């Protein structure tokens, strides 16, 4: 496997491979442990060679950290799951986004740049949600929202050590 390119934070890695290498998560874990950044990467981006379409296609893969369950990865936001083309673009705001799987673990984009942007927007949406929820606010500021049901967004249920 070629050395991965990392963004400034390390949440998104772009693989210099065609397709996702067999045993990728195990390989990544060993590399992260060696670098002292275990569990940092959330998404891997790679060129999709599985389609017969001549046009360029890129996949965004949510890195599984616990077993084989979809709960072991940082899934894309629920509002994106199962969407395609213009519906996805209108929801996430990333041009050239093609689809997000129903389970929220895989996305497709028309270019490498859009795949990187989609992954970064997904990570940022989770980080922003956590930052907002962790803030200390005067209780009267949200008194009107006290009776609203809590979100059941399972994409935030990830234990990464």
C-alpha positions in Angstrom: 0.0 0.0 0.0 1.3 3.4 -0.9 1.7 6.0 1.8 -1.6 7.7 2.5 -2.0 11.5 2.1 -3.5 13.1 5.2 -5.4 16.3 5.7 -4.3 18.7 8.4 -6.3 17.0 11.1 -5.9 13.3 10.0 -9.6 12.5 10.0 -9.5 11.9 6.2 -6.9 9.9 4.3 -6.7 9.6 0.5 -5.3 6.3 -0.6 -3.0 6.1 -3.6 -4.6 2.9 -4.7 -7.3 1.7 -7.1 -9.8 0.2 -4.8 -9.6 -0.4 -1.1 -6.8 -2.9 -0.2 -7.8 -6.2 1.4 -7.5 -6.0 5.2 -7.3 -2.2 5.0 -8.5 -1.6 8.6 -5.8 -3.9 10.1 -3.1 -2.3 8.0 -4.3 1.2 9.0 -4.4 0.2 12.7 -0.8 -1.0 12.6 0.3 2.2 10.8 -1.6 4.4 13.3 -0.1 2.7 16.3 3.3 3.1 14.9 2.7 6.8 14.3 1.0 7.3 17.7 -2.3 8.3 16.2 -4.5 5.3 16.8 -8.1 5.8 15.8 -7.6 9.2 14.3 -8.7 8.5 10.7 -12.4 8.4 10.2 -12.7 8.0 6.4 -10.6 6.6 3.6 -11.0 7.8 0.1 -10.0 5.7 -2.9 -10.6 5.5 -6.7 -13.5 3.2 -7.5 -12.5 0.7 -10.1 -15.5 -1.6 -9.6 -17.8 0.1 -12.1 -17.8 -0.3 -15.8 -18.4 3.4 -16.3 -15.5 5.2 -18.0 -15.9 8.4 -16.0 -13.9 8.9 -12.8 -15.6 7.7 -9.6 -14.3 8.0 -6.0 -15.5 6.2 -2.9 -15.5 7.4 0.7 -15.3 4.5 3.2 -16.1 4.9 6.8 -13.3 3.1 8.7 -14.6 0.3 10.9 -13.0 0.3 14.3 -15.0 -2.3 16.2 -15.6 -5.7 14.6 -17.7 -5.7 11.4 -20.7 -3.7 12.6 -21.7 -0.4 11.1 -21.8 1.0 14.6 -18.1 0.6 14.7 -17.5 3.5 12.3 -18.3 7.2 11.9 -21.4 6.9 9.7 -22.5 9.7 7.5 -25.3 11.9 8.9 -28.7 10.2 8.9 -30.2 13.0 6.8 -27.7 12.0 4.0 -28.3 8.2 4.0 -29.8 6.7 1.0 -29.7 10.0 -1.0 -28.4 10.3 -4.5 -27.4 13.0 -6.9 -29.2 16.4 -6.6 -31.0 15.3 -3.4 -27.7 14.6 -1.7 -26.0 17.7 -3.1 -28.9 19.9 -1.8 -28.7 18.3 1.6 -24.9 18.1 2.2 -23.9 21.1 0.0 -21.0 19.3 -1.7 -21.0 19.5 -5.5 -20.4 16.2 -7.4 -21.6 14.1 -4.6 -23.3 11.0 -6.1 -24.7 8.9 -3.3 -24.5 7.8 0.3 -25.4 4.2 1.2 -28.5 3.5 3.3 -26.3 2.2 6.2 -24.2 5.4 6.1 -20.8 3.7 5.7 -20.0 4.4 2.0 -20.4 7.4 -0.3 -19.6 7.9 -4.0 -18.5 11.1 -5.6 -17.5 12.2 -9.2 -14.1 13.6 -8.2 -11.4 13.1 -5.6 -11.9 16.7 -4.4 -15.6 16.2 -3.8 -15.0 12.9 -2.0 -12.5 14.7 0.4 -15.0 17.6 0.9 -17.9 15.2 1.6 -15.8 13.4 4.3 -14.6 16.6 5.9 -18.2 18.0 6.0 -19.4 14.8 7.6 -16.6 15.0 10.3 -17.3 18.7 10.8 -21.0 18.1 11.3 -20.3 15.6 14.1 -17.7 17.8 15.7 -19.9 20.9 15.5 -22.8 18.9 17.0 -20.6 17.7 19.9 -19.2 21.2 20.4 -22.7 22.7 20.6 -23.9 20.0 22.9 -20.9 20.3 25.2 -21.4 24.1 25.7 -22.6 25.4 29.0 -25.7 27.5 28.5 -28.1 29.3 30.9 -31.0 26.9 31.3 -33.6 29.6 30.4 -32.0 30.0 27.0 -33.3 26.6 25.9 -36.4 26.3 28.1 -38.6 26.1 25.0 -36.6 23.1 23.7 -36.7 21.1 26.9 -39.7 19.0 25.8 -38.3 18.1 22.4 -37.2 14.4 21.9 -33.5 13.7 21.9 -32.0 12.8 18.6 -31.6 9.1 17.9 -28.7 9.7 15.5 -26.5 6.6 15.9 -23.7 8.1 13.8 -22.4 9.6 17.1 -22.2 6.3 18.9 -18.5 5.5 18.2 -15.9 4.5 20.7 -12.4 5.1 19.3 -9.5 4.7 21.6 
